[in-house]
């Protein structure tokens, strides 16, 4: 793995991380916002402690464990990645309420254009802030965006100690089963 200095990571704040998307995906995963490692590498969920890639594999979405640099392979499985907010930060708590609301609005437009089967927001707090739904819980939501169903998944950050990789994989697998039905 490439090592970055603190200065290089801080400089990455201004970099946009391209979405990995296509029209008609089975599932469009939506992170909160790029972390500094993601911004520095241009690869989603790139921080070594982030459990997104292992959980994606454990849940059966991918036949093998992908590395962040292999993110474009997701498209071959009908999967994609975007973020609620484009701005890279060291921590999600650096984002403002307005950034979340505007991100939710832009995300709705993106989903309406791409029309995935499911939008999967990773992080219940981010979902609540972006869509103004204070009572949302992990799992399928009543909300739809056009014909797209919405599922909230646990945040795969290593800081989210309430969820293990195994319990997250179970929730991701529930979504996979729904997306395959």
C-alpha positions in Angstrom: 0.0 0.0 0.0 1.2 3.5 -0.8 2.2 5.6 2.2 1.2 9.2 2.3 2.5 12.0 4.5 0.1 14.1 6.5 0.8 17.0 4.1 -0.1 14.8 1.1 -3.3 13.6 2.7 -4.3 17.2 3.6 -3.6 18.3 0.0 -6.0 15.5 -1.1 -9.0 17.4 0.5 -9.4 19.3 -2.8 -9.5 16.2 -5.0 -12.8 14.8 -6.3 -13.2 11.1 -6.2 -15.0 9.9 -9.4 -18.1 7.8 -9.0 -18.1 4.2 -10.1 -21.5 4.2 -11.8 -23.5 3.1 -14.8 -27.2 3.1 -15.7 -29.3 0.3 -14.4 -27.0 -1.1 -11.7 -28.5 -3.7 -9.3 -27.1 -1.8 -6.3 -25.6 1.7 -6.0 -23.6 1.9 -2.7 -23.4 5.3 -1.3 -20.7 6.3 1.2 -20.9 9.3 3.4 -18.0 11.3 1.8 -14.4 10.5 0.8 -11.9 10.2 3.5 -8.4 11.6 2.9 -6.9 8.3 1.9 -9.7 7.8 -0.6 -9.1 11.3 -2.0 -5.4 10.7 -2.2 -5.7 7.4 -4.0 -8.9 8.1 -6.0 -10.2 4.7 -4.8 -13.4 4.4 -2.6 -13.2 3.0 0.9 -9.3 3.0 0.6 -8.5 3.4 4.3 -6.9 0.1 5.5 -9.3 -0.1 8.5 -12.4 0.3 6.4 -14.3 -3.0 6.2 -16.4 -2.2 3.0 -14.4 -4.4 0.7 -14.2 -7.4 3.0 -17.9 -7.2 3.9 -18.9 -6.9 0.3 -17.1 -10.2 -0.3 -18.3 -11.9 2.9 -21.9 -11.0 2.0 -21.6 -12.7 -1.4 -21.8 -9.5 -3.6 -18.3 -10.3 -5.1 -16.8 -13.7 -5.7 -13.5 -12.6 -4.3 -12.1 -9.9 -2.1 -11.5 -6.8 -4.2 -8.9 -4.2 -3.4 -10.0 -0.5 -3.6 -7.8 -0.2 -6.8 -10.1 -2.8 -8.4 -13.2 -0.7 -7.8 -14.2 -0.6 -11.5 -14.7 -4.4 -11.4 -17.9 -3.7 -9.4 -19.6 -2.6 -12.6 -19.3 -6.2 -14.0 -21.3 -7.4 -10.9 -24.0 -4.7 -11.4 -22.7 -2.7 -8.5 -21.4 0.9 -8.2 -20.2 3.5 -5.6 -20.9 7.1 -5.0 -21.0 9.4 -2.0 -23.6 11.7 -0.3 -21.1 14.5 -0.1 -18.1 14.9 -2.5 -15.9 16.9 -0.2 -13.1 14.9 1.3 -12.5 15.2 5.1 -10.5 13.4 7.8 -13.7 12.6 9.6 -17.4 12.6 8.6 -18.2 14.9 11.6 -16.5 17.7 9.7 -19.4 17.9 7.3 -22.2 20.5 7.8 -25.9 19.8 8.0 -26.3 21.8 4.8 -23.7 19.7 3.0 -25.7 16.6 3.9 -29.0 18.1 2.8 -27.5 19.3 -0.5 -25.8 16.0 -1.0 -29.1 14.2 -0.5 -30.8 16.4 -3.1 -28.0 15.8 -5.6 -28.0 12.1 -4.8 -31.8 11.9 -5.6 -31.0 13.5 -9.0 -28.2 11.0 -9.7 -30.4 8.1 -8.7 -33.3 9.3 -10.9 -30.8 9.5 -13.8 -29.0 6.2 -13.3 -32.1 4.2 -12.1 -30.3 1.5 -10.0 -32.5 -1.2 -8.5 -31.4 -0.3 -5.0 -29.6 2.7 -3.4 -27.6 1.4 -0.4 -26.5 4.2 1.9 -23.7 3.1 4.2 -24.3 4.9 7.5 -27.6 5.5 9.2 -26.6 8.9 10.5 -25.6 10.1 7.0 -28.9 8.8 5.7 -30.9 10.6 8.4 -29.0 13.8 7.8 -29.2 13.7 4.0 -32.9 12.8 3.8 -34.3 14.4 6.9 -35.5 11.0 8.3 -34.7 11.1 12.0 -36.2 7.7 12.7 -34.5 5.6 10.0 -32.9 2.4 11.0 -30.6 0.0 9.3 -32.5 -2.0 6.7 -35.0 -1.4 3.9 -36.7 2.0 3.9 -40.2 3.0 2.9 -38.7 5.8 0.7 -38.2 5.2 -3.0 -36.5 7.5 -5.5 -38.5 7.0 -8.7 -38.4 3.2 -9.0 -35.3 2.8 -6.9 -35.7 1.2 -3.5 -33.5 2.4 -0.6 -31.6 0.3 2.0 -29.6 1.7 4.9 -26.5 -0.3 5.8 -24.1 0.0 8.7 -21.1 2.3 8.3 -18.1 0.0 7.4 -15.6 2.4 9.0 -13.3 0.7 11.5 -14.5 3.3 14.0 -18.0 1.7 14.0 -17.3 -0.8 16.8 -21.0 -1.6 17.2 -20.9 -3.7 14.1 -18.5 -6.6 13.4 -17.5 -7.6 9.9 -19.7 -10.7 10.3 -22.8 -8.8 11.5 -22.3 -6.2 8.7 -21.9 -9.0 6.2 -25.3 -10.4 7.3 -27.0 -7.1 6.7 -25.3 -6.7 3.3 -26.4 -10.2 2.4 -30.0 -9.3 3.2 -29.7 -6.5 0.7 -28.1 -8.9 -1.8 -30.9 -11.3 -1.5 -33.5 -8.5 -2.0 -31.6 -7.2 -5.0 -31.5 -10.7 -6.6 -35.3 -11.3 -5.9 
